[in-house]
Amino acid sequence: MRTLIVGATGFIGRKLIRELLATDHQLVAVSRNANKAREILGNHIEILEWDGKTAEILSGHLEGIEAIVNLAGENIASRKWTKDRKNVLIDSRIETGRLLSEAILMSGSRPGVLIQGSATGFYGTPVDKPADENHPYGSGFLAGLTQAWESAVEPAGSIIPRIVFIRTGLVLGRNGGLLEKMLLPFKLYSGTTLGSGKQWMSWVHIEDVVKAIRFLLESESAAGPYNLTAPNPVQMKSFIRSVSTTLGKPAWLKVPGIFLKAVLGEMAKETVLANQNIIPARLLNEGYEFRFDHLDSALVNLLIDENR
């Protein structure tokens, strides 16, 4: 399958390329800077430079493309949500999706599937009880952003048989993602619980993220939204306790939610204090088998096995 990946140099994109290269996929990585992308991805895949501003340029490169994965989007939690930062987050998702959709419609190519990045932020917060893909969308900045993100590519559905929306949770992996940020206090010998500790965290191991994307690419019936989270969410206090036990380091600090809101504002409520109990009902019902369905085994793999 000749597969085009937008956002290939990101945390998930890099891992996905490794996963797909081990199969029959022929990969084309899209990047704003081809030279930088080659440094990150190597010379063993085709790299297409696209400025992300002109649909016509991209459309000319879609001939023969059988599948598209769009993972483009600036990191949500890398810095405080100022007005300018919000615009960057919006443009990197919605504008890229809109232009990608236009490029598909312009081209003579007819990809069989488009995997579109999204997030569990779609459901808003709080979501206390287990919620599957039928849960209504929520309110707030992230909910509005993810709804618009998904909608941006929907016009391409007029010619693409399958559009899949992957509503990804909190991704755990080495050298990136949530876990890297959560480990810093432990390196200073004190794990830290943020807020009340009762908020639900819908986490997922990076290996399951990329394997699930491959599963959805290759499943001829997969279409619509899929929650990309592990089957067993945990509360923040349980997450910190599990990291503490796995590392054999203490976790006694607690940062009150009121302090986080004072420092981070709206961003705190929708990221570190977000309460989301999201389950991957459709993936489970359609036969995907999680390698890491419980947090303890995921942490051992990421924090212990890598050093053996």
C-alpha positions as protocol buffer text, in pm:
chain_id: "A"
residue {
  index: 1
  type: MET
  ca { x: 0 y: 0 z: 0 }
}
residue {
  index: 2
  type: ARG
  ca { x: 146 y: 337 z: -103 }
}
residue {
  index: 3
  type: THR
  ca { x: 83 y: 554 z: 203 }
}
residue {
  index: 4
  type: LEU
  ca { x: 133 y: 928 z: 244 }
}
residue {
  index: 5
  type: ILE
  ca { x: 195 y: 1056 z: 598 }
}
residue {
  index: 6
  type: VAL
  ca { x: 146 y: 1421 z: 690 }
}
residue {
  index: 7
  type: GLY
  ca { x: 317 y: 1508 z: 1018 }
}
residue {
  index: 8
  type: ALA
  ca { x: 568 y: 1226 z: 976 }
}
residue {
  index: 9
  type: THR
  ca { x: 844 y: 1384 z: 1187 }
}
residue {
  index: 10
  type: GLY
  ca { x: 629 y: 1414 z: 1500 }
}
residue {
  index: 11
  type: PHE
  ca { x: 633 y: 1184 z: 1803 }
}
residue {
  index: 12
  type: ILE
  ca { x: 367 y: 948 z: 1665 }
}
residue {
  index: 13
  type: GLY
  ca { x: 469 y: 991 z: 1300 }
}
residue {
  index: 14
  type: ARG
  ca { x: 825 y: 868 z: 1358 }
}
residue {
  index: 15
  type: LYS
  ca { x: 702 y: 555 z: 1535 }
}
residue {
  index: 16
  type: LEU
  ca { x: 434 y: 492 z: 1272 }
}
residue {
  index: 17
  type: ILE
  ca { x: 692 y: 498 z: 994 }
}
residue {
  index: 18
  type: ARG
  ca { x: 891 y: 225 z: 1169 }
}
residue {
  index: 19
  type: GLU
  ca { x: 576 y: 17 z: 1208 }
}
residue {
  index: 20
  type: LEU
  ca { x: 466 y: 51 z: 847 }
}
residue {
  index: 21
  type: LEU
  ca { x: 813 y: -3 z: 701 }
}
residue {
  index: 22
  type: ALA
  ca { x: 807 y: -350 z: 853 }
}
residue {
  index: 23
  type: THR
  ca { x: 504 y: -431 z: 635 }
}
residue {
  index: 24
  type: ASP
  ca { x: 418 y: -390 z: 267 }
}
residue {
  index: 25
  type: HIS
  ca { x: 359 y: -14 z: 290 }
}
residue {
  index: 26
  type: GLN
  ca { x: 552 y: 214 z: 55 }
}
residue {
  index: 27
  type: LEU
  ca { x: 582 y: 543 z: 242 }
}
residue {
  index: 28
  type: VAL
  ca { x: 583 y: 907 z: 136 }
}
residue {
  index: 29
  type: ALA
  ca { x: 651 y: 1150 z: 422 }
}
residue {
  index: 30
  type: VAL
  ca { x: 528 y: 1509 z: 391 }
}
residue {
  index: 31
  type: SER
  ca { x: 732 y: 1780 z: 563 }
}
residue {
  index: 32
  type: ARG
  ca { x: 774 y: 2157 z: 547 }
}
residue {
  index: 33
  type: ASN
  ca { x: 1151 y: 2104 z: 548 }
}
residue {
  index: 34
  type: ALA
  ca { x: 1273 y: 1805 z: 345 }
}
residue {
  index: 35
  type: ASN
  ca { x: 1635 y: 1829 z: 463 }
}
residue {
  index: 36
  type: LYS
  ca { x: 1535 y: 1830 z: 829 }
}
residue {
  index: 37
  type: ALA
  ca { x: 1295 y: 1542 z: 768 }
}
residue {
  index: 38
  type: ARG
  ca { x: 1574 y: 1335 z: 611 }
}
residue {
  index: 39
  type: GLU
  ca { x: 1789 y: 1395 z: 918 }
}
residue {
  index: 40
  type: ILE
  ca { x: 1509 y: 1263 z: 1138 }
}
residue {
  index: 41
  type: LEU
  ca { x: 1367 y: 987 z: 917 }
}
residue {
  index: 42
  type: GLY
  ca { x: 1666 y: 880 z: 711 }
}
residue {
  index: 43
  type: ASN
  ca { x: 1697 y: 825 z: 337 }
}
residue {
  index: 44
  type: HIS
  ca { x: 1503 y: 499 z: 312 }
}
residue {
  index: 45
  type: ILE
  ca { x: 1164 y: 663 z: 246 }
}
residue {
  index: 46
  type: GLU
  ca { x: 1043 y: 919 z: -6 }
}
residue {
  index: 47
  type: ILE
  ca { x: 1012 y: 1271 z: 137 }
}
residue {
  index: 48
  type: LEU
  ca { x: 787 y: 1538 z: -13 }
}
residue {
  index: 49
  type: GLU
  ca { x: 839 y: 1902 z: 82 }
}
residue {
  index: 50
  type: TRP
  ca { x: 515 y: 2100 z: 121 }
}
residue {
  index: 51
  type: ASP
  ca { x: 477 y: 2445 z: 271 }
}
residue {
  index: 52
  type: GLY
  ca { x: 132 y: 2365 z: 408 }
}
residue {
  index: 53
  type: LYS
  ca { x: -14 y: 2671 z: 236 }
}
residue {
  index: 54
  type: THR
  ca { x: -107 y: 2563 z: -117 }
}
residue {
  index: 55
  type: ALA
  ca { x: -339 y: 2276 z: -202 }
}
residue {
  index: 56
  type: GLU
  ca { x: -238 y: 2279 z: -570 }
}
residue {
  index: 57
  type: ILE
  ca { x: 123 y: 2184 z: -493 }
}
residue {
  index: 58
  type: LEU
  ca { x: 23 y: 1888 z: -281 }
}
residue {
  index: 59
  type: SER
  ca { x: -244 y: 1767 z: -523 }
}
residue {
  index: 60
  type: GLY
  ca { x: 18 y: 1711 z: -792 }
}
residue {
  index: 61
  type: HIS
  ca { x: 193 y: 1455 z: -572 }
}
residue {
  index: 62
  type: LEU
  ca { x: -107 y: 1238 z: -486 }
}
residue {
  index: 63
  type: GLU
  ca { x: -104 y: 1020 z: -795 }
}
residue {
  index: 64
  type: GLY
  ca { x: -77 y: 657 z: -697 }
}
residue {
  index: 65
  type: ILE
  ca { x: -137 y: 726 z: -326 }
}
residue {
  index: 66
  type: GLU
  ca { x: -361 y: 454 z: -181 }
}
residue {
  index: 67
  type: ALA
  ca { x: -382 y: 572 z: 181 }
}
residue {
  index: 68
  type: ILE
  ca { x: -324 y: 897 z: 371 }
}
residue {
  index: 69
  type: VAL
  ca { x: -249 y: 949 z: 741 }
}
residue {
  index: 70
  type: ASN
  ca { x: -278 y: 1308 z: 864 }
}
residue {
  index: 71
  type: LEU
  ca { x: -106 y: 1361 z: 1198 }
}
residue {
  index: 72
  type: ALA
  ca { x: -21 y: 1730 z: 1150 }
}
residue {
  index: 73
  type: GLY
  ca { x: -66 y: 1957 z: 1451 }
}
residue {
  index: 74
  type: GLU
  ca { x: 142 y: 2162 z: 1695 }
}
residue {
  index: 75
  type: ASN
  ca { x: 187 y: 2022 z: 2046 }
}
residue {
  index: 76
  type: ILE
  ca { x: -118 y: 2114 z: 2256 }
}
residue {
  index: 77
  type: ALA
  ca { x: 57 y: 2133 z: 2594 }
}
residue {
  index: 78
  type: SER
  ca { x: 402 y: 2266 z: 2507 }
}
residue {
  index: 79
  type: ARG
  ca { x: 327 y: 2624 z: 2618 }
}
residue {
  index: 80
  type: LYS
  ca { x: 54 y: 2843 z: 2769 }
}
residue {
  index: 81
  type: TRP
  ca { x: -251 y: 2916 z: 2556 }
}
residue {
  index: 82
  type: THR
  ca { x: -213 y: 3280 z: 2465 }
}
residue {
  index: 83
  type: LYS
  ca { x: -430 y: 3416 z: 2184 }
}
residue {
  index: 84
  type: ASP
  ca { x: -141 y: 3377 z: 1940 }
}
residue {
  index: 85
  type: ARG
  ca { x: -68 y: 3025 z: 2059 }
}
residue {
  index: 86
  type: LYS
  ca { x: -430 y: 2924 z: 2014 }
}
residue {
  index: 87
  type: ASN
  ca { x: -417 y: 3051 z: 1656 }
}
residue {
  index: 88
  type: VAL
  ca { x: -110 y: 2836 z: 1592 }
}
residue {
  index: 89
  type: LEU
  ca { x: -286 y: 2529 z: 1732 }
}
residue {
  index: 90
  type: ILE
  ca { x: -592 y: 2600 z: 1517 }
}
residue {
  index: 91
  type: ASP
  ca { x: -405 y: 2669 z: 1194 }
}
residue {
  index: 92
  type: SER
  ca { x: -174 y: 2370 z: 1227 }
}
residue {
  index: 93
  type: ARG
  ca { x: -476 y: 2141 z: 1244 }
}
residue {
  index: 94
  type: ILE
  ca { x: -774 y: 2294 z: 1070 }
}
residue {
  index: 95
  type: GLU
  ca { x: -596 y: 2478 z: 789 }
}
residue {
  index: 96
  type: THR
  ca { x: -375 y: 2177 z: 714 }
}
residue {
  index: 97
  type: GLY
  ca { x: -679 y: 1950 z: 709 }
}
residue {
  index: 98
  type: ARG
  ca { x: -872 y: 2187 z: 485 }
}
residue {
  index: 99
  type: LEU
  ca { x: -586 y: 2214 z: 235 }
}
residue {
  index: 100
  type: LEU
  ca { x: -530 y: 1839 z: 240 }
}
residue {
  index: 101
  type: SER
  ca { x: -897 y: 1784 z: 163 }
}
residue {
  index: 102
  type: GLU
  ca { x: -881 y: 2037 z: -122 }
}
residue {
  index: 103
  type: ALA
  ca { x: -570 y: 1870 z: -263 }
}
residue {
  index: 104
  type: ILE
  ca { x: -742 y: 1531 z: -263 }
}
residue {
  index: 105
  type: LEU
  ca { x: -1045 y: 1673 z: -444 }
}
residue {
  index: 106
  type: MET
  ca { x: -824 y: 1848 z: -701 }
}
residue {
  index: 107
  type: SER
  ca { x: -612 y: 1545 z: -780 }
}
residue {
  index: 108
  type: GLY
  ca { x: -701 y: 1258 z: -1004 }
}
residue {
  index: 109
  type: SER
  ca { x: -603 y: 1023 z: -725 }
}
residue {
  index: 110
  type: ARG
  ca { x: -861 y: 825 z: -531 }
}
residue {
  index: 111
  type: PRO
  ca { x: -706 y: 704 z: -202 }
}
residue {
  index: 112
  type: GLY
  ca { x: -900 y: 423 z: -39 }
}
residue {
  index: 113
  type: VAL
  ca { x: -868 y: 557 z: 316 }
}
residue {
  index: 114
  type: LEU
  ca { x: -779 y: 870 z: 510 }
}
residue {
  index: 115
  type: ILE
  ca { x: -675 y: 837 z: 875 }
}
residue {
  index: 116
  type: GLN
  ca { x: -734 y: 1177 z: 1034 }
}
residue {
  index: 117
  type: GLY
  ca { x: -574 y: 1272 z: 1364 }
}
residue {
  index: 118
  type: SER
  ca { x: -801 y: 1389 z: 1644 }
}
residue {
  index: 119
  type: ALA
  ca { x: -806 y: 1368 z: 2024 }
}
residue {
  index: 120
  type: THR
  ca { x: -1019 y: 1272 z: 2322 }
}
residue {
  index: 121
  type: GLY
  ca { x: -1047 y: 1645 z: 2386 }
}
residue {
  index: 122
  type: PHE
  ca { x: -1348 y: 1609 z: 2153 }
}
residue {
  index: 123
  type: TYR
  ca { x: -1553 y: 1495 z: 2454 }
}
residue {
  index: 124
  type: GLY
  ca { x: -1462 y: 1787 z: 2679 }
}
residue {
  index: 125
  type: THR
  ca { x: -1424 y: 1760 z: 3056 }
}
residue {
  index: 126
  type: PRO
  ca { x: -1538 y: 1623 z: 3295 }
}
residue {
  index: 127
  type: VAL
  ca { x: -1624 y: 1276 z: 3165 }
}
residue {
  index: 128
  type: ASP
  ca { x: -1651 y: 1074 z: 3487 }
}
residue {
  index: 129
  type: LYS
  ca { x: -1820 y: 761 z: 3360 }
}
residue {
  index: 130
  type: PRO
  ca { x: -1673 y: 533 z: 3090 }
}
residue {
  index: 131
  type: ALA
  ca { x: -1747 y: 693 z: 2752 }
}
residue {
  index: 132
  type: ASP
  ca { x: -1728 y: 531 z: 2409 }
}
residue {
  index: 133
  type: GLU
  ca { x: -1746 y: 684 z: 2062 }
}
residue {
  index: 134
  type: ASN
  ca { x: -2119 y: 753 z: 2101 }
}
residue {
  index: 135
  type: HIS
  ca { x: -2058 y: 1004 z: 2379 }
}
residue {
  index: 136
  type: PRO
  ca { x: -2160 y: 1356 z: 2268 }
}
residue {
  index: 137
  type: TYR
  ca { x: -1899 y: 1619 z: 2203 }
}
residue {
  index: 138
  type: GLY
  ca { x: -1817 y: 1853 z: 2487 }
}
residue {
  index: 139
  type: SER
  ca { x: -1744 y: 2221 z: 2535 }
}
residue {
  index: 140
  type: GLY
  ca { x: -1425 y: 2420 z: 2574 }
}
residue {
  index: 141
  type: PHE
  ca { x: -1135 y: 2513 z: 2350 }
}
residue {
  index: 142
  type: LEU
  ca { x: -1010 y: 2159 z: 2284 }
}
residue {
  index: 143
  type: ALA
  ca { x: -1358 y: 2025 z: 2217 }
}
residue {
  index: 144
  type: GLY
  ca { x: -1420 y: 2297 z: 1962 }
}
residue {
  index: 145
  type: LEU
  ca { x: -1075 y: 2251 z: 1810 }
}
residue {
  index: 146
  type: THR
  ca { x: -1110 y: 1875 z: 1763 }
}
residue {
  index: 147
  type: GLN
  ca { x: -1460 y: 1907 z: 1618 }
}
residue {
  index: 148
  type: ALA
  ca { x: -1335 y: 2158 z: 1362 }
}
residue {
  index: 149
  type: TRP
  ca { x: -1025 y: 1943 z: 1303 }
}
residue {
  index: 150
  type: GLU
  ca { x: -1238 y: 1647 z: 1204 }
}
residue {
  index: 151
  type: SER
  ca { x: -1477 y: 1857 z: 1000 }
}
residue {
  index: 152
  type: ALA
  ca { x: -1193 y: 2009 z: 797 }
}
residue {
  index: 153
  type: VAL
  ca { x: -1135 y: 1685 z: 603 }
}
residue {
  index: 154
  type: GLU
  ca { x: -1496 y: 1572 z: 571 }
}
residue {
  index: 155
  type: PRO
  ca { x: -1536 y: 1716 z: 216 }
}
residue {
  index: 156
  type: ALA
  ca { x: -1284 y: 1457 z: 96 }
}
residue {
  index: 157
  type: GLY
  ca { x: -1539 y: 1192 z: 193 }
}
residue {
  index: 158
  type: SER
  ca { x: -1714 y: 1255 z: -138 }
}
residue {
  index: 159
  type: ILE
  ca { x: -1439 y: 1057 z: -313 }
}
residue {
  index: 160
  type: ILE
  ca { x: -1263 y: 864 z: -33 }
}
residue {
  index: 161
  type: PRO
  ca { x: -1455 y: 551 z: 70 }
}
residue {
  index: 162
  type: ARG
  ca { x: -1327 y: 554 z: 428 }
}
residue {
  index: 163
  type: ILE
  ca { x: -1235 y: 842 z: 659 }
}
residue {
  index: 164
  type: VAL
  ca { x: -1123 y: 732 z: 1005 }
}
residue {
  index: 165
  type: PHE
  ca { x: -1092 y: 977 z: 1297 }
}
residue {
  index: 166
  type: ILE
  ca { x: -846 y: 863 z: 1565 }
}
residue {
  index: 167
  type: ARG
  ca { x: -937 y: 1034 z: 1892 }
}
residue {
  index: 168
  type: THR
  ca { x: -608 y: 977 z: 2069 }
}
residue {
  index: 169
  type: GLY
  ca { x: -563 y: 993 z: 2445 }
}
residue {
  index: 170
  type: LEU
  ca { x: -253 y: 1061 z: 2655 }
}
residue {
  index: 171
  type: VAL
  ca { x: 30 y: 888 z: 2470 }
}
residue {
  index: 172
  type: LEU
  ca { x: 301 y: 718 z: 2676 }
}
residue {
  index: 173
  type: GLY
  ca { x: 636 y: 659 z: 2512 }
}
residue {
  index: 174
  type: ARG
  ca { x: 1009 y: 708 z: 2549 }
}
residue {
  index: 175
  type: ASN
  ca { x: 1165 y: 1043 z: 2461 }
}
residue {
  index: 176
  type: GLY
  ca { x: 839 y: 1225 z: 2414 }
}
residue {
  index: 177
  type: GLY
  ca { x: 473 y: 1240 z: 2500 }
}
residue {
  index: 178
  type: LEU
  ca { x: 317 y: 1268 z: 2845 }
}
residue {
  index: 179
  type: LEU
  ca { x: 553 y: 1034 z: 3028 }
}
residue {
  index: 180
  type: GLU
  ca { x: 862 y: 1244 z: 2964 }
}
residue {
  index: 181
  type: LYS
  ca { x: 696 y: 1543 z: 3134 }
}
residue {
  index: 182
  type: MET
  ca { x: 566 y: 1337 z: 3427 }
}
residue {
  index: 183
  type: LEU
  ca { x: 910 y: 1186 z: 3499 }
}
residue {
  index: 184
  type: LEU
  ca { x: 1089 y: 1513 z: 3574 }
}
residue {
  index: 185
  type: PRO
  ca { x: 970 y: 1539 z: 3938 }
}
residue {
  index: 186
  type: PHE
  ca { x: 1072 y: 1176 z: 3997 }
}
residue {
  index: 187
  type: LYS
  ca { x: 1423 y: 1258 z: 3875 }
}
residue {
  index: 188
  type: LEU
  ca { x: 1424 y: 1518 z: 4152 }
}
residue {
  index: 189
  type: TYR
  ca { x: 1317 y: 1240 z: 4395 }
}
residue {
  index: 190
  type: SER
  ca { x: 959 y: 1345 z: 4443 }
}
residue {
  index: 191
  type: GLY
  ca { x: 675 y: 1239 z: 4215 }
}
residue {
  index: 192
  type: THR
  ca { x: 398 y: 1495 z: 4200 }
}
residue {
  index: 193
  type: THR
  ca { x: 20 y: 1460 z: 4187 }
}
residue {
  index: 194
  type: LEU
  ca { x: -148 y: 1741 z: 3998 }
}
residue {
  index: 195
  type: GLY
  ca { x: -480 y: 1867 z: 4127 }
}
residue {
  index: 196
  type: SER
  ca { x: -706 y: 1643 z: 4334 }
}
residue {
  index: 197
  type: GLY
  ca { x: -562 y: 1325 z: 4185 }
}
residue {
  index: 198
  type: LYS
  ca { x: -913 y: 1197 z: 4120 }
}
residue {
  index: 199
  type: GLN
  ca { x: -924 y: 1302 z: 3755 }
}
residue {
  index: 200
  type: TRP
  ca { x: -935 y: 1014 z: 3505 }
}
residue {
  index: 201
  type: MET
  ca { x: -646 y: 978 z: 3262 }
}
residue {
  index: 202
  type: SER
  ca { x: -715 y: 798 z: 2936 }
}
residue {
  index: 203
  type: TRP
  ca { x: -362 y: 686 z: 2849 }
}
residue {
  index: 204
  type: VAL
  ca { x: -228 y: 468 z: 2567 }
}
residue {
  index: 205
  type: HIS
  ca { x: 113 y: 313 z: 2491 }
}
residue {
  index: 206
  type: ILE
  ca { x: 280 y: 449 z: 2177 }
}
residue {
  index: 207
  type: GLU
  ca { x: 318 y: 95 z: 2042 }
}
residue {
  index: 208
  type: ASP
  ca { x: -58 y: 44 z: 2056 }
}
residue {
  index: 209
  type: VAL
  ca { x: -111 y: 382 z: 1889 }
}
residue {
  index: 210
  type: VAL
  ca { x: 89 y: 287 z: 1579 }
}
residue {
  index: 211
  type: LYS
  ca { x: -35 y: -71 z: 1567 }
}
residue {
  index: 212
  type: ALA
  ca { x: -395 y: 47 z: 1594 }
}
residue {
  index: 213
  type: ILE
  ca { x: -340 y: 296 z: 1311 }
}
residue {
  index: 214
  type: ARG
  ca { x: -204 y: 15 z: 1097 }
}
residue {
  index: 215
  type: PHE
  ca { x: -503 y: -201 z: 1197 }
}
residue {
  index: 216
  type: LEU
  ca { x: -742 y: 74 z: 1085 }
}
residue {
  index: 217
  type: LEU
  ca { x: -552 y: 134 z: 762 }
}
residue {
  index: 218
  type: GLU
  ca { x: -573 y: -231 z: 666 }
}
residue {
  index: 219
  type: SER
  ca { x: -929 y: -301 z: 787 }
}
residue {
  index: 220
  type: GLU
  ca { x: -1155 y: -255 z: 485 }
}
residue {
  index: 221
  type: SER
  ca { x: -1460 y: -181 z: 700 }
}
residue {
  index: 222
  type: ALA
  ca { x: -1310 y: 71 z: 945 }
}
residue {
  index: 223
  type: ALA
  ca { x: -1463 y: 419 z: 915 }
}
residue {
  index: 224
  type: GLY
  ca { x: -1573 y: 701 z: 1143 }
}
residue {
  index: 225
  type: PRO
  ca { x: -1445 y: 781 z: 1495 }
}
residue {
  index: 226
  type: TYR
  ca { x: -1229 y: 548 z: 1703 }
}
residue {
  index: 227
  type: ASN
  ca { x: -1109 y: 622 z: 2056 }
}
residue {
  index: 228
  type: LEU
  ca { x: -737 y: 547 z: 2062 }
}
residue {
  index: 229
  type: THR
  ca { x: -691 y: 486 z: 2435 }
}
residue {
  index: 230
  type: ALA
  ca { x: -606 y: 182 z: 2645 }
}
residue {
  index: 231
  type: PRO
  ca { x: -906 y: -16 z: 2776 }
}
residue {
  index: 232
  type: ASN
  ca { x: -828 y: 65 z: 3141 }
}
residue {
  index: 233
  type: PRO
  ca { x: -804 y: 437 z: 3225 }
}
residue {
  index: 234
  type: VAL
  ca { x: -668 y: 530 z: 3568 }
}
residue {
  index: 235
  type: GLN
  ca { x: -704 y: 824 z: 3801 }
}
residue {
  index: 236
  type: MET
  ca { x: -412 y: 1065 z: 3834 }
}
residue {
  index: 237
  type: LYS
  ca { x: -325 y: 945 z: 4186 }
}
residue {
  index: 238
  type: SER
  ca { x: -309 y: 584 z: 4061 }
}
residue {
  index: 239
  type: PHE
  ca { x: -93 y: 689 z: 3768 }
}
residue {
  index: 240
  type: ILE
  ca { x: 161 y: 861 z: 3995 }
}
residue {
  index: 241
  type: ARG
  ca { x: 155 y: 568 z: 4239 }
}
residue {
  index: 242
  type: SER
  ca { x: 227 y: 324 z: 3956 }
}
residue {
  index: 243
  type: VAL
  ca { x: 519 y: 531 z: 3829 }
}
residue {
  index: 244
  type: SER
  ca { x: 652 y: 555 z: 4184 }
}
residue {
  index: 245
  type: THR
  ca { x: 632 y: 179 z: 4234 }
}
residue {
  index: 246
  type: THR
  ca { x: 789 y: 102 z: 3896 }
}
residue {
  index: 247
  type: LEU
  ca { x: 1083 y: 338 z: 3953 }
}
residue {
  index: 248
  type: GLY
  ca { x: 1116 y: 270 z: 4325 }
}
residue {
  index: 249
  type: LYS
  ca { x: 1109 y: 643 z: 4396 }
}
residue {
  index: 250
  type: PRO
  ca { x: 885 y: 842 z: 4632 }
}
residue {
  index: 251
  type: ALA
  ca { x: 580 y: 1042 z: 4531 }
}
residue {
  index: 252
  type: TRP
  ca { x: 465 y: 1275 z: 4805 }
}
residue {
  index: 253
  type: LEU
  ca { x: 423 y: 1619 z: 4650 }
}
residue {
  index: 254
  type: LYS
  ca { x: 86 y: 1758 z: 4543 }
}
residue {
  index: 255
  type: VAL
  ca { x: 23 y: 2071 z: 4337 }
}
residue {
  index: 256
  type: PRO
  ca { x: -327 y: 2213 z: 4402 }
}
residue {
  index: 257
  type: GLY
  ca { x: -548 y: 2266 z: 4102 }
}
residue {
  index: 258
  type: ILE
  ca { x: -608 y: 2629 z: 4200 }
}
residue {
  index: 259
  type: PHE
  ca { x: -234 y: 2697 z: 4162 }
}
residue {
  index: 260
  type: LEU
  ca { x: -220 y: 2530 z: 3820 }
}
residue {
  index: 261
  type: LYS
  ca { x: -519 y: 2732 z: 3703 }
}
residue {
  index: 262
  type: ALA
  ca { x: -353 y: 3052 z: 3824 }
}
residue {
  index: 263
  type: VAL
  ca { x: -36 y: 2972 z: 3630 }
}
residue {
  index: 264
  type: LEU
  ca { x: -174 y: 2805 z: 3318 }
}
residue {
  index: 265
  type: GLY
  ca { x: -528 y: 2943 z: 3306 }
}
residue {
  index: 266
  type: GLU
  ca { x: -772 y: 2769 z: 3073 }
}
residue {
  index: 267
  type: MET
  ca { x: -502 y: 2527 z: 2958 }
}
residue {
  index: 268
  type: ALA
  ca { x: -476 y: 2369 z: 3306 }
}
residue {
  index: 269
  type: LYS
  ca { x: -845 y: 2274 z: 3316 }
}
residue {
  index: 270
  type: GLU
  ca { x: -834 y: 2109 z: 2972 }
}
residue {
  index: 271
  type: THR
  ca { x: -495 y: 1934 z: 2997 }
}
residue {
  index: 272
  type: VAL
  ca { x: -331 y: 1843 z: 3330 }
}
residue {
  index: 273
  type: LEU
  ca { x: -659 y: 1869 z: 3525 }
}
residue {
  index: 274
  type: ALA
  ca { x: -884 y: 1723 z: 3253 }
}
residue {
  index: 275
  type: ASN
  ca { x: -1108 y: 1444 z: 3378 }
}
residue {
  index: 276
  type: GLN
  ca { x: -1170 y: 1196 z: 3094 }
}
residue {
  index: 277
  type: ASN
  ca { x: -1274 y: 832 z: 3131 }
}
residue {
  index: 278
  type: ILE
  ca { x: -1261 y: 727 z: 2765 }
}
residue {
  index: 279
  type: ILE
  ca { x: -1269 y: 367 z: 2641 }
}
residue {
  index: 280
  type: PRO
  ca { x: -1181 y: 224 z: 2296 }
}
residue {
  index: 281
  type: ALA
  ca { x: -1509 y: 41 z: 2241 }
}
residue {
  index: 282
  type: ARG
  ca { x: -1495 y: 23 z: 1861 }
}
residue {
  index: 283
  type: LEU
  ca { x: -1136 y: -101 z: 1845 }
}
residue {
  index: 284
  type: LEU
  ca { x: -1215 y: -377 z: 2094 }
}
residue {
  index: 285
  type: ASN
  ca { x: -1540 y: -472 z: 1921 }
}
residue {
  index: 286
  type: GLU
  ca { x: -1366 y: -494 z: 1584 }
}
residue {
  index: 287
  type: GLY
  ca { x: -1090 y: -723 z: 1703 }
}
residue {
  index: 288
  type: TYR
  ca { x: -790 y: -506 z: 1785 }
}
residue {
  index: 289
  type: GLU
  ca { x: -587 y: -666 z: 2065 }
}
residue {
  index: 290
  type: PHE
  ca { x: -399 y: -422 z: 2286 }
}
residue {
  index: 291
  type: ARG
  ca { x: -47 y: -525 z: 2378 }
}
residue {
  index: 292
  type: PHE
  ca { x: -55 y: -291 z: 2676 }
}
residue {
  index: 293
  type: ASP
  ca { x: -403 y: -281 z: 2824 }
}
residue {
  index: 294
  type: HIS
  ca { x: -295 y: -213 z: 3184 }
}
residue {
  index: 295
  type: LEU
  ca { x: -80 y: 76 z: 3303 }
}
residue {
  index: 296
  type: ASP
  ca { x: 164 y: -130 z: 3511 }
}
residue {
  index: 297
  type: SER
  ca { x: 280 y: -341 z: 3215 }
}
residue {
  index: 298
  type: ALA
  ca { x: 310 y: -30 z: 2997 }
}
residue {
  index: 299
  type: LEU
  ca { x: 529 y: 143 z: 3256 }
}
residue {
  index: 300
  type: VAL
  ca { x: 752 y: -160 z: 3305 }
}
residue {
  index: 301
  type: ASN
  ca { x: 806 y: -174 z: 2929 }
}
residue {
  index: 302
  type: LEU
  ca { x: 885 y: 197 z: 2899 }
}
residue {
  index: 303
  type: LEU
  ca { x: 1078 y: 256 z: 3222 }
}
residue {
  index: 304
  type: ILE
  ca { x: 1242 y: -77 z: 3305 }
}
residue {
  index: 305
  type: ASP
  ca { x: 1272 y: -295 z: 2993 }
}
residue {
  index: 306
  type: GLU
  ca { x: 1455 y: -23 z: 2798 }
}
residue {
  index: 307
  type: ASN
  ca { x: 1744 y: -43 z: 3047 }
}
residue {
  index: 308
  type: ARG
  ca { x: 1784 y: -420 z: 3031 }
}
